[in-house]
C-alpha cells in the first residue's frame, strides 16, 4: 500500500516537472468525474495536493491507533 502511494507521488512530481514553463494557470482541463466541469491544470495540482494531505492524515491516525 505504501509502495503504491509513493509510486503515485513520483508520477505527480514527474508531471509537475514536465509542466515547468507552461502557463498551467491558463491551461484548462476537464474533470475526470464530470466532463462539463473545467479547471486549470494549476487548480488540479492544488486539489491533488489537498487530497494527498488527507491520505497522509488518515495514515498518521491509523498508525497512532496501532501503537
C-alpha positions in Angstrom: 0.0 0.0 0.0 2.7 2.5 1.0 4.7 1.5 -2.1 1.8 2.3 -4.4 1.3 5.7 -2.7 5.0 6.6 -3.0 5.0 5.5 -6.7 1.9 7.7 -7.4 3.7 10.6 -5.7 6.7 10.1 -8.0 4.3 10.2 -11.0 2.8 13.5 -9.7 6.3 15.0 -9.3 7.2 13.9 -12.8 4.1 15.6 -14.2 4.8 18.8 -12.3 8.4 18.8 -13.7 7.0 18.3 -17.2 4.7 21.3 -16.8 7.6 23.7 -15.9 7.5 26.8 -18.0 3.9 26.2 -19.2 1.1 28.5 -18.3 -0.6 25.9 -16.1 -2.8 28.6 -14.6 -4.3 29.2 -18.0 -4.4 25.7 -19.5 -7.9 24.2 -18.9 -8.7 20.5 -18.4 -12.0 18.7 -17.9 -12.7 16.9 -14.7 -12.3 13.1 -14.7 -15.6 12.9 -12.8 -17.7 15.3 -14.9 -16.6 16.4 -18.3 -18.8 19.6 -18.0 -16.5 20.8 -15.2 -13.3 22.5 -16.4 -10.5 24.0 -14.4 -6.9 25.0 -14.8 -4.0 22.5 -14.5 -2.7 24.6 -11.6 -6.0 24.0 -9.8 -5.7 20.3 -10.4 -2.3 20.3 -8.8 -3.7 22.2 -5.8 -6.6 19.8 -5.4 -4.3 16.8 -5.7 -2.1 18.2 -3.0 -5.0 18.7 -0.7 -6.2 15.1 -1.4 -2.8 13.6 -0.7 -2.5 15.6 2.6 -5.8 13.9 3.6 -4.4 10.5 2.9 -1.3 11.3 5.0 -3.5 12.4 7.9 -5.5 9.2 7.6 -2.3 7.1 7.6 -0.9 9.0 10.6 -4.2 8.4 12.6 -4.1 4.7 11.7 -0.5 4.4 12.7 -1.2 6.2 16.0 -4.1 3.9 16.8 -2.0 0.8 16.1 0.7 1.8 18.6 
